[in-house]
């Protein structure tokens, strides 16, 4: 069996006008993961969503791993859902994102208020009652994420079959790392484990920054080995464990 490691990006800037940017802590989280990976076999290939935070996470991971080149494949199928569009369709005040965010800062616990509103917005998006309103509906998002995973698996298995046929070399594909987002990872988990939408939303809320989810695959099998491993952060202290 071969392994695909789904890696969530480092801490970004949730609630700001430019979420797609790692914080200083997010950069360091990715570097810590790279340092942790030094004791493992180096991956043979890196896939990456085309969002800025995905590429930044891979870049800082590579620095931590102390490698100069990363044979990276950009795959937009691993991009996150559009949280701005989802918030704006839920509450029109988010059309003026900076002003709405400034209003939230007046609350005693602005992050808690924001997370509550975002959770409600996600529930509306996933309900199936407003699909035509969104740039990308929940069913479309799920299909895109699953296709992206299947693309990797099909390519790697096809390569293995060619090697077996031409060189009689039946070696399995080596470890593959995919730098992506929490919603994408949760949706792939839903597909493999046959979870409900509400269960998927629940595990999305628990996915930590730079956490690692390991999948195993072969010609006839796809399974989850582990989910949301962030032990590289736990050894540094609770302040390094973040959700957004």
C-alpha positions as CSV (number, residue, x, y, z in Angstrom):
1,X,0.0,0.0,0.0
2,X,1.0,3.6,-0.6
3,X,0.3,6.6,1.5
4,X,-1.1,10.1,0.9
5,X,-0.7,12.6,3.7
6,X,-3.2,15.5,3.7
7,X,-1.7,18.5,5.5
8,X,-3.8,21.4,6.5
9,X,-2.2,24.8,6.1
10,X,-0.7,26.8,9.0
11,X,-2.6,29.4,10.9
12,X,-3.9,32.1,8.5
13,X,-5.9,35.3,9.3
14,X,-9.5,34.3,9.8
15,X,-11.8,37.3,9.9
16,X,-9.4,39.7,8.3
17,X,-9.8,41.2,4.9
18,X,-7.0,38.9,3.6
19,X,-7.4,35.5,5.1
20,X,-5.2,33.8,2.5
21,X,-2.0,34.7,4.2
22,X,-0.1,32.8,6.9
23,X,0.5,34.5,10.2
24,X,4.0,34.4,11.8
25,X,2.8,31.5,13.9
26,X,1.4,29.7,10.9
27,X,4.8,29.9,9.2
28,X,6.5,28.5,12.2
29,X,3.9,25.7,12.6
30,X,4.8,24.6,9.0
31,X,8.5,24.7,9.7
32,X,8.0,22.6,12.9
33,X,6.2,20.0,10.8
34,X,9.1,20.0,8.4
35,X,11.6,19.5,11.2
36,X,9.4,16.6,12.6
37,X,9.4,15.0,9.1
38,X,13.3,14.8,9.1
39,X,13.1,11.4,10.9
40,X,10.8,10.0,8.2
41,X,11.4,8.9,4.6
42,X,11.4,11.9,2.3
43,X,8.2,12.1,0.2
44,X,8.5,11.4,-3.5
45,X,6.0,14.1,-4.6
46,X,4.2,17.2,-3.2
47,X,0.8,18.3,-4.3
48,X,-0.5,21.7,-3.4
49,X,-3.7,23.7,-3.7
50,X,-3.2,27.0,-5.5
51,X,-4.1,29.3,-2.6
52,X,-1.4,31.4,-1.2
53,X,-1.6,29.8,2.3
54,X,-1.1,26.3,0.7
55,X,2.1,27.4,-1.1
56,X,3.4,29.2,2.0
57,X,2.9,26.2,4.2
58,X,4.7,24.0,1.7
59,X,7.6,26.5,1.5
60,X,8.1,26.7,5.3
61,X,7.7,22.9,5.6
62,X,10.5,22.5,3.0
63,X,12.7,24.9,5.0
64,X,12.1,22.9,8.2
65,X,12.8,19.6,6.3
66,X,15.9,21.3,5.0
67,X,15.4,20.5,1.3
68,X,16.2,22.9,-1.5
69,X,13.8,21.6,-4.1
70,X,10.2,20.3,-3.9
71,X,8.8,18.5,-7.0
72,X,5.4,20.3,-6.5
73,X,2.2,19.8,-8.5
74,X,-0.3,22.6,-8.2
75,X,-3.9,21.2,-8.1
76,X,-6.7,23.6,-7.6
77,X,-9.0,20.7,-6.8
78,X,-7.6,20.8,-3.3
79,X,-8.6,24.4,-2.7
80,X,-10.8,25.3,0.2
81,X,-14.4,26.5,-0.2
82,X,-15.0,30.2,-0.6
83,X,-15.7,31.3,3.0
84,X,-16.3,34.9,1.9
85,X,-19.0,34.0,-0.5
86,X,-20.6,31.7,2.1
87,X,-20.6,34.5,4.7
88,X,-22.0,37.1,2.3
89,X,-24.8,34.9,1.2
90,X,-25.7,34.2,4.8
91,X,-25.6,37.9,5.9
92,X,-25.4,40.8,3.4
93,X,-23.4,42.8,5.9
94,X,-20.4,40.8,4.9
95,X,-20.5,42.4,1.5
96,X,-18.6,45.2,3.3
97,X,-16.1,42.8,4.8
98,X,-13.8,45.3,6.5
99,X,-16.6,47.2,8.0
100,X,-18.4,44.1,9.3
101,X,-15.1,42.8,10.8
102,X,-14.6,46.1,12.5
103,X,-18.0,45.9,14.0
104,X,-17.3,42.4,15.4
105,X,-14.2,43.8,17.2
106,X,-16.5,45.8,19.4
107,X,-17.7,42.6,21.1
108,X,-16.0,41.3,24.2
109,X,-15.1,38.0,22.4
110,X,-15.1,38.9,18.7
111,X,-13.6,35.5,17.6
112,X,-16.4,33.6,19.4
113,X,-19.0,35.8,17.7
114,X,-17.4,35.3,14.3
115,X,-17.1,31.5,14.7
116,X,-20.8,31.3,15.7
117,X,-21.8,33.2,12.6
118,X,-19.5,31.3,10.3
119,X,-20.9,28.0,11.7
120,X,-24.4,29.2,10.9
121,X,-23.3,30.3,7.4
122,X,-21.8,26.8,6.8
123,X,-25.0,25.1,7.8
124,X,-27.0,27.3,5.4
125,X,-24.6,26.4,2.6
126,X,-24.7,22.7,3.3
127,X,-28.5,22.6,3.7
128,X,-29.1,22.1,0.0
129,X,-31.9,24.7,0.0
130,X,-29.9,27.6,-1.5
131,X,-27.4,25.8,-3.9
132,X,-28.0,28.1,-6.8
133,X,-27.1,31.2,-4.8
134,X,-23.4,30.2,-4.3
135,X,-20.4,30.4,-6.6
136,X,-19.8,26.8,-5.6
137,X,-22.5,24.7,-3.9
138,X,-21.8,22.1,-1.2
139,X,-22.4,19.2,-3.6
140,X,-20.1,20.8,-6.2
141,X,-17.4,21.3,-3.6
142,X,-17.5,17.7,-2.4
143,X,-17.3,16.4,-6.0
144,X,-14.3,18.6,-6.7
145,X,-12.4,17.4,-3.6
146,X,-13.1,13.8,-4.3
147,X,-12.1,14.1,-8.0
148,X,-8.8,15.7,-6.9
149,X,-8.0,12.8,-4.6
150,X,-9.0,10.3,-7.3
151,X,-6.8,12.0,-9.8
152,X,-3.7,11.4,-7.6
153,X,-4.5,7.8,-6.9
154,X,-5.3,7.0,-10.6
155,X,-2.0,8.7,-11.8
156,X,0.1,6.9,-9.2
157,X,-1.5,3.5,-9.8
158,X,-1.2,4.0,-13.6
159,X,2.5,4.8,-13.2
160,X,3.0,1.6,-11.1
161,X,1.2,-0.5,-13.7
162,X,3.5,0.8,-16.4
163,X,6.6,0.1,-14.4
164,X,5.4,-3.4,-13.6
165,X,4.7,-4.0,-17.3
166,X,7.9,-2.5,-18.8
167,X,10.5,-3.3,-16.1
168,X,8.8,-6.0,-14.0
169,X,9.3,-3.6,-11.1
170,X,6.3,-3.9,-8.8
171,X,7.3,-1.3,-6.3
172,X,4.5,0.6,-4.7
173,X,4.3,4.4,-5.2
174,X,6.1,6.3,-2.5
175,X,4.7,8.7,0.1
176,X,2.8,11.7,-1.3
177,X,2.1,14.9,0.6
178,X,-0.9,17.2,-0.2
179,X,-1.0,20.7,1.2
180,X,-4.6,21.8,1.4
181,X,-7.4,23.0,3.8
182,X,-9.6,21.8,6.5
183,X,-12.8,21.7,4.5
184,X,-11.2,19.7,1.8
185,X,-9.7,17.2,4.3
186,X,-13.0,16.8,6.1
187,X,-14.9,16.2,2.8
188,X,-12.4,13.5,1.8
189,X,-12.9,11.9,5.2
190,X,-16.6,12.0,4.6
191,X,-16.2,10.2,1.3
192,X,-14.1,7.4,2.7
193,X,-15.9,6.9,6.0
194,X,-19.4,7.6,4.6
195,X,-20.1,10.3,7.2
196,X,-23.2,12.6,7.3
197,X,-22.9,16.3,6.5
198,X,-23.2,17.2,10.2
199,X,-20.5,14.8,11.1
200,X,-18.3,16.3,8.4
201,X,-18.9,19.8,9.7
202,X,-18.1,18.6,13.2
203,X,-14.7,17.2,12.2
204,X,-14.0,20.2,10.1
205,X,-14.3,22.3,13.3
206,X,-11.7,20.1,15.0
207,X,-9.0,20.1,12.3
208,X,-5.9,21.9,13.6
209,X,-3.5,24.0,11.6
210,X,-0.7,21.9,10.0
211,X,-2.4,18.7,11.2
212,X,-1.7,15.5,9.2
213,X,-4.2,13.0,8.0
214,X,-2.9,9.8,6.5
215,X,-4.6,7.8,3.8
216,X,-3.6,4.4,2.5
217,X,-4.4,3.2,-1.0
218,X,-3.9,0.3,-3.4
219,X,-5.6,-0.9,-6.6
220,X,-8.7,-2.1,-4.6
221,X,-8.6,-0.2,-1.4
222,X,-8.7,3.4,0.1
223,X,-8.7,3.8,3.8
224,X,-7.9,6.3,6.6
225,X,-4.9,5.4,8.7
226,X,-5.2,8.4,11.1
227,X,-6.8,11.8,11.2
228,X,-5.7,15.3,12.5
229,X,-2.3,14.4,14.0
230,X,-0.6,17.5,15.4
231,X,1.9,15.9,17.7
232,X,4.6,18.2,16.3
233,X,2.7,21.1,17.9
234,X,1.8,19.4,21.1
235,X,5.4,19.1,22.2
236,X,5.8,22.9,21.8
237,X,2.9,23.7,24.1
238,X,-0.9,24.5,23.8
239,X,-0.3,28.0,22.5
240,X,0.9,26.5,19.2
241,X,-2.3,24.5,18.6
242,X,-4.7,26.6,16.5
243,X,-7.9,26.0,14.5
244,X,-8.0,29.0,12.1
